[in-house]
Amino acid sequence: MNITAVRGFNDILPDRSELWRHIEDEARRIFSCYGFSEIRVPVVERTELFSRSIGETTDIVEKEMYTFTDRRGDSLTLRPEGTAPVVRAYIEHKLYNEMPVARLYYTGPMYRYERPQKRRYRQFYQIGAEVLGETSPGVDAEVIEGLVTLFKKLGVVGATLHINSLGCPECRPRYKEKLEVFLETVKEKLCGNCLRRIEANPLRALDCKNPGCIEATGEAPAILEAVCGECGEHFTALRGHLGELGIEYTVNPRMVRGLDYYTKTTFEITAEGLGSQNAVAAGGRYDGLVKELGGPDTPCFGFAIGMERLVLLLEERSVSAGPLTVLIAMGEEAGKKGTPFVRVLRERGKRVVVDYGDGSLKNRMKRAHRTGARFVVIVGEDELADGVVTVKDMESGGQDRLPPEKAVDRIAAEGV
């Protein structure tokens, strides 16, 4: 029996994992510069957390969640997104008492039962960041700036920032009424999902990716025309802050996002080369979610990056873990001589592999070449007698006999 991975669950092999690690390391570095701390939440949560936060009428809750009943009869779900678990942890551990403004980031896998396609898997990875406890549009712009900075540092090209406002519980109902009236005039052109949701949440029609629905709703009223004074001022201030930071953006009145908890600011960063699902990062403000889940009234702003999509944009980049050194010891005594040499190199942060195989020096050199070694250090009878090691640079072809301490300095001077 040939056992393969479950459909939609993808292996990340060593030739790609260095790029993944590079992205995660850069994200951690930049998040730290913006005052964020890491939080790690479980991959399994109570189903109610997502049905209450994401929304009963969303595709995620209706069709895409991995939900099961455990032995106690509790309904549990593999997390489909990261914000709700972070908010749950924030409430459960009363972080609002310890951190007036909590800046938290997370990384890890999420799970949705979608049709697998290129770089869209049922287990997928996100990097996300949340600010809990700050209402100013300045923090919206600051967090977006951090995300834009990360993308620039990684070398993402062709990225575009789209922003919109979804209003608040005071003004959004009025907009929904106007939108419902409009949708009734084009309902024969809408897909079944949109027709079913018109009454429950008509904004879903604007988020639908069906080409027929996109065309049918092309003349739909813009939500920015219906927001209240406070939401309008917040959006105007956000645009001002982005301008001061030198961040270019496009106002996209059709962008509503797919989750129910968003209020006021919402945004996406899209990139070319990803097809119709071209958002590589997205987020916004969710001022009511903490209270909805039983915590204090807390304004919040956050985003998530789709790792698979980001990797797709960067997959031509070569990211190395640093030059590899292979030690070939010809005999037992040579192996003893090589042990402290290897230890010193590793203490200096170098990647070293000891060739424990046997065979001729020629065959062992071939093995070292196949592993991608930059340096091969040879310790044989002649080296033992002369108190040196032979260092071969596999890139240049040069070879030197050096005292062990000088050989360490030679290798340590190259790369990371």
Order of alpha helices (4+ residues) and beta strands (2+ residues): alpha-beta-beta-alpha-beta-beta-alpha-alpha-beta-beta-alpha-beta-alpha-alpha-alpha-alpha-alpha-beta-beta-beta-alpha-beta-alpha-beta-alpha-beta-alpha-beta-alpha-beta-beta-alpha
